[in-house]
Amino acid sequence: MKSVCFFNNKGGVGKTTLACNLASVFAKEFGYRVLVIDCDPQCNATTLILGEERSVSLYDSDKDSDSREASTILDVLKPIEVGDSSIDKNISPIRSDTNRFHVDLVPGHPRLSILEDLLSQAWRDTIAGDIGGLRKTNWCSGFLSTFASEYDIVFLDLGPSLGSLNRSALIGSDFFVTPMGADIFSIIGLKNISEWLKIWIERYEHGIEICKSQSDSSIQSFDLQERIKIKKGFAGYTVQAYIAKYKGGEKRPTKAFERIITTFPSEVETNLGKYKSQYINNGEFALGEVPNMYSLVPLGQVFASPIGELKSSDGIVGTHFVQVKKYNEILIQVATILKKNIGLSEA
């Protein structure tokens, strides 16, 4: 099983739309067993896959956990919220046959943001070598281990924060993908991510060494990550295309955007090249350019559908059909490169 985080310090780059639609391609087009875990307190992946009505019902405070449709990622972390170092692994994802994305889902929860403080304290304990802090910080690796034989690939949708929640998700994962927009802020985001990763990876591994010197058996007993897999886990980036002008049916480049885009390969190599996946050769980090889908994105949200599966009954008319087909073809190309970059075998 491979696990892939979709993550960027820069928001508004179509990260969730890309992650969920790629997950659908891996499931439907490639035939993989796919799980999506929504680790963003904004819960956009949950809303996109389930639709607004179903997702809202998950957070109804008047319902107890037994009467809700499914548990959420908050239920996984509930023991940590009440002071324990363990997690609840007895969580059943929402199954793929109940949504149009053909993926299983562990829904997110808005109250995840509250756990940032608790995980921040756990992080301070982690870098001091405290076993309790390490166990809390390793919640994601422990949770993912329960699905090792059930899925081929897990997609984790993370928010844009450089905080403890995202750090713990990355610690437990194998790879990460960085969706970017055609703007200078995405390049700044790359630099932020690079510096952030360097600092906390070094501190985590130092904390592990301290813990091992005190009680080496604790590392094995609680299945803690001794080395961070994403040190060699950068699986590539996408660029969300800017809205271009056309003349005579041909794209007219906008100089400012084109100038920024041409710097991406070197900026990615400089900032994230050191973390590249072992399956990537010659700095080939670009997964593809994802087109702007205009009104198709909100239609996908309204009807809880992958863009590539929108139909006339969803309001698709005229040239929309061409756009839907084009988007799906591009996603298949992106997914094919990503599959290679993470070393995923055939389904």
N, C-alpha and C positions, 0 to 999 in steps of 0.2 A: 504493500500500500504506500502511495506517495501522498504527501500533504503539501499544499501550496497556498501561501498567504498572498492576497492582493492588497498592496500597501503602498501608500505614498504620503509624505508629509503635506503635500499640496492637495486640497480638496477641489471638488468640482471638475474632475477629469474623467468622469464616466466610469469610475472604478467599479461600482456595484453593478451597473448595467453590463459591463464587460464580464465581470466574474460570473454572474448568473447565466448570461447567454453562452459563455464558453462552457460552463458546467453542463448546460443543456446539450451542446454539441458533443461533448465527451460521452454523454449518456446515450443520446439518440443516434447520432451519426457514427460514433465509434464503438458503441456497445459496452462501455465501461460501467461498472457499479459506482455511482457517484454520490457523495455526501457533501452538502453545503452546511457550514457552520457560520452563523451570523454573530460575529464578535464586535459589531459596531453598535454602540448604544442608540444610534439613530434608527436602527432596525430596518434599513432600506431594503436589504436583501430579503428579509422576511416578508415585507409588504409586497415586493415585486413578485415573489414566488407564490404567495398565498392569496394575494389580493387584500385590499384594505379591510374589508369586513371581517374576514377570517383572522387576520393578524391582530386587529383591535381586540377581538374576543379573547385573545391569549392574555391580555393585560387587564382584563376586567377585575377590579379589586373586590367585587362582590362574589366572585366565583372562587371556590377553593380549588386546589391543585387537581383533585380527582374529577371535577366537573369540567375542567378546561379540555380543549381538544388535544393538547400536547404539553409536555414540559418544555422549558426554555433553557438557554445557556445559564440563566440565573439560578435555576434549580440545580444545575451541576455544581455551581460555586456556592450554594447555600451554606454548606458546612463551614467554609472559610468565612462567610459573612457573619456567622455566629461564633467564630473564634476557634474553630478546629483547623487542623492542617491538611485534612483529607478533602476529597470531593465525592459527590454522588455520581457513581458510574451507572446507576440503574435508570438510565434515560433512554427512552425509545424515540428515535427520530420520526418525524412525519414522513410517511412513505410516498414514494414517487408516483404511485398510481392515483394519488389524490391531487396532483398538480400538473400543469401543462409543460413544466420544465423537465419532467421525467427524472427528477433527482430527489433523494431523501434530504430532509432538512432538520437541523437543530435550530429553532428560532432564536433570535436575539431578544434582548429585553432592555427598555430604557433605563432601568435601575442599575445596569452594569456600570454606569459612570460613577456611581457611589462607591463601587469596589476599588476605584483607583487609589483612594487613601489607604485601604487595607493592604492592597498589593504593593503600594509604595513602602509601607512599613515592613512588609515581608521582604522587599528588595534590600532594605538596609540590613536586615538580619541575614539575608543570603550572602552578601559580600563580606559579612563577618564570619561566614562559615557555619551559621546556625542551621541545624537540620530542619527545624520547623519552618524557617524562612525559605529554605530550599524546596521543601515539599510544596508549600503554597505557590512559589514561583514556577514550579514544574507541573502545575495543574493541567496544562494543555497536553503535555506529553503523556501524562497519565490517562487523560480522557481519550486521546487518540489511540492509545494502545488497546483500548477495549474494542476497537473496530478493525483491527489489523487484518482479520480474516474475512471481514464482511464487505469491505469496499476495495476498489482498485485505486481510487483517488479521492482526496478530500480537499475541497476549496474552502478557505477561511477568508471571509470578508472583514477587513479591519478598517477602523476609522482613521482619520488623518493625524491623530495624536502621536507624539513621541513620548508616550507615558508608559506606566507599568503594565496596563492591560495588554497593549500591543506587544510590549517586550516579552511578556510571558507567553503570548501566542506564538511569537517568532521562535522563542526558545524551544517550544515543543514541535516545531514544524521542520520539514525537510528543505523547502524551497520558498522563494518569494518572487513575485512579479510586480513591477512598478509601472502602472499606467500613468501617462503624462499628457499634459495639454501643450499646445504650441505657444508657450509663453515663458517669460524669464523666470517666473515663480516656480515652475517645474524644475528648472536648473538649480535654483536655490534649494528646493526641496531635496534634490539629489545630494547636495553638499551636506545638508543637515542630516540626512539619513546616514551617510558615510561616517561622519564624525560621531553620531550617536551610537551606531553599531560598534565602532572601534572601542569606544569607552566602556560600554556595558559588557561586551563580550570578554574583554580583559578582566574586568572586575568579577564577572560571574565565574570564570575559570579559576581565578585566584581564590574565590570563596569555596569552590569545590576542593581545591588543594588543602585549604585550612580544615575543612570538614573531614577529609580523608586522613589527615594527620592526627585528628582526634578520634575518629571512629570510622575506619575504612569500610566496615561491614554495613554502615548505615546507607552508603551510596547504593549498594546492591539491594538492600532490603526494601528500599522505597523506589527503586528503578529511576533514579535521578539521571539527568543528562550530564555526563562527564565532559563532553565536548559539544559545542554548539554546531549543529548540522548546517545551519545557514551560513556558516563561515565559507562554505563552498556550495551555496544554495541560490545565488542570484540566477534566475532562469530567464531574464529578459525584460524588455519594456515594450509598451505600445505607445503610440501617439494618437491622441484624439484630434482628428483633422479640423482645422479652422474652417469657417464658412467662407469659401472662395467665391469670387465673381467669375462668371463665364461669358465668353463672347464667341459666337459662332459654334457653340457646343464644346468649346475647349476651355479648360481651366486657365484663368489668368492669375498667376502667382502674385501674392501680396508680399512685397519685399521684406517688410519687418518680420512677418511670420516665417517666411522661407529662410531668412538669415538665422533665426533662432533654431529652426529645425535642423539646419545643416551642422550646428554645433553639437547636437545630441550625441552622435556616436563617440566623439572625443570626450565629452563631459561624462557620459556613462562609463566609458573605459577608465577615466581618471578616478571617478568617485566610487564606482561599484565593481569595477573590473577585478579587484582583489578578492571579491566574494563570489566570483563566477562559478557556476555549476561545472562539475568535471565533464559533463556531456557537451559543453559548448566549446567549439574550436575557433581560433582566430578572432576572438572578440565579436562574434556574430550574435549580438544581443537583441537586435531589433526583431520583434515578433510580427510587426506590421502596423500599418496606419489604419485606424478605425474611423470610418466616415461619420459625419454628423447626420443623424437620422431624423432631425427636425421633429415633426409631429408623430413619428412612429414610436418614439420613446414614451411619451405619455399614453399612447394607445396601448403599448405593452404593459404599462403600469395599471391602466384601468381594467384591462382584461386578464391581468396576471398571466401573460404569455410571453414566451421568447419572441423577439422581433422576427426571427426567421420562420415562425409558425403563425403569424397573424393572418387572418382570413377575411373574406368579404363580410362575414357576419360580425367581425370586429370593427368594421368601418373602413376596411382597405378598399380603395377605389383607384381606377386609372393607373397612373405612373407609380403609385405606391407598390404595386405588385413587382415592378422592376426593382425598386429600391429594396424590398424585402428579400428578393432573390440575391441581389448583389451583396447585401449585408451578410446573408447566410454563407455565401461563397467566401467572403473575406474572413469570416469567423472560422470557417473550416481550415483555411490557410494558416491563420494564427494558431489554432489549436494543434495543427500538424507540427508546426515548429516547436510549440511549447512541449508537446509530447516527446519530441526528440531531446529537447533541452533538459528534461527531467529524467530521461532514461526509462520511460514507461513502456513496458512490453505490450504486445498486441493483446487485445481483449479476448 
